Amino acid sequence: GRRPRTAFTQNQIEVLENVFRVNCYPGIDILEDLAQKLNLELDRIQIWFQNRRAKLKRSHRESQFLM
């Protein structure tokens, strides 16, 4: 029932991380451009950004907890 996990290459992750550093909520035009450049499906990129924002939020929460 589930789709197979997408294995991102190191190059794809670097590009996605660089875009994330500039804007963690990129518009649909940027996402579509990334999908074409990186040869990935648009929904995979949308999910990557969603997961990356959750990871950032989680790390902020953990750092606050340690203070």
N, CA, C and O atoms as a DFTB+ gen file, in Angstrom:
268 C
 N C O
     1  1       0.800      -1.208       0.000
     2  2       0.000       0.000       0.000
     3  2       0.838       1.265       0.000
     4  3       0.429       2.293      -0.541
     5  1       2.011       1.184       0.609
     6  2       2.860       2.383       0.689
     7  2       3.797       2.460      -0.503
     8  3       4.181       1.442      -1.079
     9  1       4.158       3.685      -0.863
    10  2       5.120       3.857      -1.951
    11  2       6.521       3.617      -1.403
    12  3       6.752       3.807      -0.209
    13  1       7.452       3.207      -2.244
    14  2       8.822       2.986      -1.745
    15  2       9.476       4.305      -1.314
    16  3       9.199       5.364      -1.877
    17  1      10.333       4.218      -0.322
    18  2      11.023       5.393       0.205
    19  2      11.924       5.995      -0.864
    20  3      12.617       5.266      -1.574
    21  1      11.920       7.312      -0.985
    22  2      12.769       8.002      -1.943
    23  2      14.163       8.156      -1.355
    24  3      14.327       8.692      -0.260
    25  1      15.159       7.685      -2.083
    26  2      16.550       7.831      -1.655
    27  2      17.129       9.057      -2.360
    28  3      17.397       9.023      -3.561
    29  1      17.316      10.127      -1.612
    30  2      17.875      11.348      -2.176
    31  2      19.385      11.196      -2.312
    32  3      20.039      10.632      -1.434
    33  1      19.940      11.703      -3.420
    34  2      21.394      11.701      -3.569
    35  2      21.972      12.837      -2.735
    36  3      21.247      13.740      -2.318
    37  1      23.288      12.790      -2.491
    38  2      23.951      13.840      -1.717
    39  2      23.793      15.190      -2.414
    40  3      23.587      16.210      -1.757
    41  1      23.887      15.195      -3.730
    42  2      23.732      16.430      -4.501
    43  2      22.324      17.002      -4.338
    44  3      22.166      18.208      -4.150
    45  1      21.308      16.151      -4.408
    46  2      19.923      16.609      -4.241
    47  2      19.724      17.218      -2.857
    48  3      19.086      18.262      -2.723
    49  1      20.267      16.569      -1.827
    50  2      20.123      17.068      -0.457
    51  2      20.811      18.420      -0.309
    52  3      20.273      19.320       0.336
    53  1      22.000      18.571      -0.902
    54  2      22.721      19.846      -0.817
    55  2      21.914      20.975      -1.436
    56  3      21.821      22.062      -0.865
    57  1      21.331      20.721      -2.604
    58  2      20.524      21.746      -3.278
    59  2      19.298      22.086      -2.434
    60  3      18.979      23.260      -2.249
    61  1      18.610      21.064      -1.920
    62  2      17.421      21.299      -1.099
    63  2      17.765      22.068       0.178
    64  3      17.033      22.976       0.571
    65  1      18.875      21.710       0.826
    66  2      19.298      22.405       2.050
    67  2      19.637      23.868       1.761
    68  3      19.310      24.750       2.556
    69  1      20.290      24.127       0.628
    70  2      20.629      25.510       0.269
    71  2      19.375      26.346       0.053
    72  3      19.309      27.494       0.491
    73  1      18.384      25.777      -0.617
    74  2      17.115      26.492      -0.818
    75  2      16.418      26.691       0.523
    76  3      15.848      27.753       0.775
    77  1      16.462      25.678       1.381
    78  2      15.817      25.759       2.697
    79  2      16.432      26.869       3.545
    80  3      15.717      27.564       4.267
    81  1      17.764      27.040       3.464
    82  2      18.425      28.096       4.233
    83  2      17.922      29.478       3.831
    84  3      17.811      30.373       4.670
    85  1      17.620      29.649       2.548
    86  2      17.129      30.942       2.051
    87  2      15.652      31.119       2.392
    88  3      15.235      32.191       2.830
    89  1      14.856      30.055       2.187
    90  2      13.409      30.138       2.387
    91  2      12.872      28.753       2.755
    92  3      12.918      27.830       1.942
    93  1      12.367      28.615       3.972
    94  2      11.850      27.306       4.380
    95  2      10.409      27.081       3.910
    96  3       9.863      25.992       4.081
    97  1       9.795      28.113       3.319
    98  2       8.465      27.983       2.715
    99  2       8.501      28.460       1.261
   100  3       7.893      29.479       0.932
   101  1       9.212      27.727       0.383
   102  2       9.306      28.176      -1.014
   103  2       7.966      28.065      -1.731
   104  3       7.144      27.206      -1.413
   105  1       7.760      28.948      -2.703
   106  2       6.523      28.945      -3.480
   107  2       6.482      27.783      -4.457
   108  3       7.479      27.094      -4.673
   109  1       5.316      27.581      -5.038
   110  2       5.107      26.454      -5.955
   111  2       6.023      26.555      -7.166
   112  3       6.477      25.532      -7.679
   113  1       6.305      27.780      -7.635
   114  2       7.187      27.938      -8.793
   115  2       8.599      27.452      -8.490
   116  3       9.228      26.817      -9.336
   117  1       9.107      27.742      -7.292
   118  2      10.435      27.273      -6.882
   119  2      10.429      25.753      -6.736
   120  3      11.365      25.078      -7.165
   121  1       9.362      25.214      -6.124
   122  2       9.264      23.763      -5.945
   123  2       9.224      23.035      -7.289
   124  3       9.880      22.009      -7.467
   125  1       8.451      23.574      -8.230
   126  2       8.375      22.953      -9.559
   127  2       9.716      23.011     -10.270
   128  3      10.106      22.061     -10.948
   129  1      10.428      24.135     -10.115
   130  2      11.754      24.277     -10.714
   131  2      12.727      23.256     -10.111
   132  3      13.505      22.629     -10.829
   133  1      12.672      23.099      -8.790
   134  2      13.522      22.107      -8.118
   135  2      13.203      20.690      -8.595
   136  3      14.108      19.891      -8.839
   137  1      11.930      20.390      -8.723
   138  2      11.516      19.056      -9.168
   139  2      12.110      18.740     -10.535
   140  3      12.590      17.633     -10.776
   141  1      12.072      19.723     -11.418
   142  2      12.606      19.516     -12.765
   143  2      14.128      19.398     -12.742
   144  3      14.694      18.513     -13.384
   145  1      14.794      20.295     -11.998
   146  2      16.260      20.285     -11.928
   147  2      16.799      19.003     -11.299
   148  3      17.781      18.433     -11.775
   149  1      16.151      18.558     -10.230
   150  2      16.656      17.415      -9.461
   151  2      16.079      16.079      -9.928
   152  3      16.427      15.023      -9.401
   153  1      15.197      16.139     -10.919
   154  2      14.570      14.918     -11.443
   155  2      13.830      14.147     -10.349
   156  3      13.975      12.932     -10.215
   157  1      13.031      14.888      -9.569
   158  2      12.215      14.308      -8.499
   159  2      10.768      14.722      -8.710
   160  3      10.484      15.694      -9.409
   161  1       9.857      13.973      -8.101
   162  2       8.438      14.333      -8.171
   163  2       8.176      15.527      -7.254
   164  3       8.798      15.670      -6.201
   165  1       7.245      16.379      -7.676
   166  2       6.909      17.582      -6.907
   167  2       6.469      17.234      -5.488
   168  3       6.879      17.890      -4.530
   169  1       5.640      16.209      -5.352
   170  2       5.141      15.863      -4.012
   171  2       6.262      15.381      -3.095
   172  3       6.187      15.579      -1.883
   173  1       7.312      14.747      -3.656
   174  2       8.459      14.315      -2.834
   175  2       9.196      15.530      -2.286
   176  3       9.655      15.519      -1.143
   177  1       9.311      16.584      -3.103
   178  2       9.998      17.800      -2.664
   179  2       9.160      18.525      -1.620
   180  3       9.694      19.039      -0.638
   181  1       7.843      18.567      -1.832
   182  2       6.962      19.196      -0.840
   183  2       7.070      18.481       0.506
   184  3       7.140      19.129       1.551
   185  1       7.083      17.155       0.482
   186  2       7.203      16.373       1.712
   187  2       8.569      16.595       2.353
   188  3       8.677      16.668       3.577
   189  1       9.630      16.704       1.516
   190  2      10.975      16.954       2.062
   191  2      10.981      18.256       2.858
   192  3      11.497      18.294       3.976
   193  1      10.409      19.330       2.291
   194  2      10.365      20.616       2.990
   195  2       9.517      20.527       4.256
   196  3       9.870      21.105       5.284
   197  1       8.418      19.816       4.183
   198  2       7.553      19.644       5.357
   199  2       8.318      18.930       6.470
   200  3       8.262      19.345       7.628
   201  1       9.033      17.859       6.121
   202  2       9.815      17.108       7.107
   203  2      10.981      17.925       7.644
   204  3      11.317      17.834       8.825
   205  1      11.598      18.725       6.776
   206  2      12.745      19.539       7.188
   207  2      12.310      20.636       8.157
   208  3      13.026      20.952       9.107
   209  1      11.125      21.219       7.913
   210  2      10.595      22.227       8.851
   211  2      10.286      21.577      10.202
   212  3      10.526      22.181      11.247
   213  1       9.761      20.364      10.184
   214  2       9.473      19.648      11.434
   215  2      10.764      19.351      12.185
   216  3      10.806      19.448      13.411
   217  1      11.817      18.989      11.454
   218  2      13.114      18.709      12.066
   219  2      13.676      19.973      12.721
   220  3      14.219      19.912      13.824
   221  1      13.547      21.118      12.041
   222  2      14.021      22.391      12.586
   223  2      13.259      22.742      13.864
   224  3      13.855      23.146      14.862
   225  1      11.940      22.584      13.821
   226  2      11.090      22.872      14.981
   227  2      11.461      21.964      16.158
   228  3      11.534      22.411      17.303
   229  1      11.692      20.689      15.859
   230  2      12.067      19.718      16.888
   231  2      13.417      20.079      17.514
   232  3      13.579      19.993      18.731
   233  1      14.380      20.481      16.687
   234  2      15.700      20.833      17.219
   235  2      15.632      22.089      18.079
   236  3      16.341      22.192      19.080
   237  1      14.777      23.054      17.694
   238  2      14.589      24.254      18.511
   239  2      13.989      23.891      19.871
   240  3      14.400      24.413      20.907
   241  1      13.013      22.991      19.841
   242  2      12.370      22.559      21.082
   243  2      13.371      21.855      21.997
   244  3      13.379      22.082      23.206
   245  1      14.219      20.996      21.413
   246  2      15.206      20.270      22.212
   247  2      16.240      21.215      22.795
   248  3      16.666      21.045      23.938
   249  1      16.649      22.214      22.015
   250  2      17.649      23.173      22.532
   251  2      17.038      24.017      23.648
   252  3      17.739      24.365      24.598
   253  1      15.761      24.353      23.560
   254  2      15.081      25.097      24.621
   255  2      14.986      24.250      25.880
   256  3      15.131      24.756      26.993
   257  1      14.741      22.960      25.697
   258  2      14.615      22.057      26.825
   259  2      15.946      21.928      27.562
   260  3      15.966      21.822      28.789
   261  1      17.056      21.936      26.827
   262  2      18.366      21.793      27.443
   263  2      18.814      23.042      28.185
   264  3      19.667      22.960      29.069
   265  1      18.258      24.187      27.844
   266  2      18.667      25.452      28.492
   267  2      18.237      25.495      29.950
   268  3      18.498      26.480      30.641
